[in-house]
Amino acid sequence: MAADRTLVSRQTEASVTKKFRELLLFGNKKEALEWAMTQGLWGHALFLASKMDQRTYSSVMIRFANGLALTDPLQTLYQLMSGWEFFFLLFLTRCKTVIGIDVMNVRRSTANGGDELRR
């Protein structure tokens, strides 16, 4: 059964890629780019956008990144690698409720030798 699903998904990917290729061969770069993004062909979308203009490339990168959950470690890594420290700090303040750590308490605790962290 799993082999059947793999075969179906490969066939689906092949047909999606075929349409992407046809759109490009007929000169429809913008339509091909949109098709690739909506179908999840992010590798093709990012490569094509990188060969277009900077605005298009940035737009595709943002759309790709926005598809990741804010709590996904890849989101954090990509933001840090892009120099988006502000967004990383925003992420930390949102995560403090998830991980149960108040950033200010950690700072205070560290200043007090870590006693409050042990409670």
C-alpha positions, 0 to 999 in steps of 0.5 A: 500500500505504501508503495502505491502511495509513493508511485501516485505521489511520484506520478503527481509530482511528474505531472505537476513538474510537466505543467511547470516546464510547459509554462516556461517553454511557452514563455509564461515565467510568472504563471510558472512561478505561481504554479510552482509555489502553489504546487509546493515545488519550492526548489523550482520556484526559488531557482526560477525567481533567483533568475528573475529580479530581486523583488520577485526573488524576495517575494518568493523567499518571504512566501516560502518562509511564511509557510513555516510555523513560527515555532519551527526551528527552521524558521528561527534558523533562517531568520538568524541566517538572514540577519533578522535578529528583531524577528528572532527576539519577537519569536522568543517572546512568543515562545516563552509561553510555550516553553514556560520561561519568562525571559526577564526571570531568567535574566534576574535569576542569572544575576542572582546566581541561578537560584530562581531557576531551580524552583 
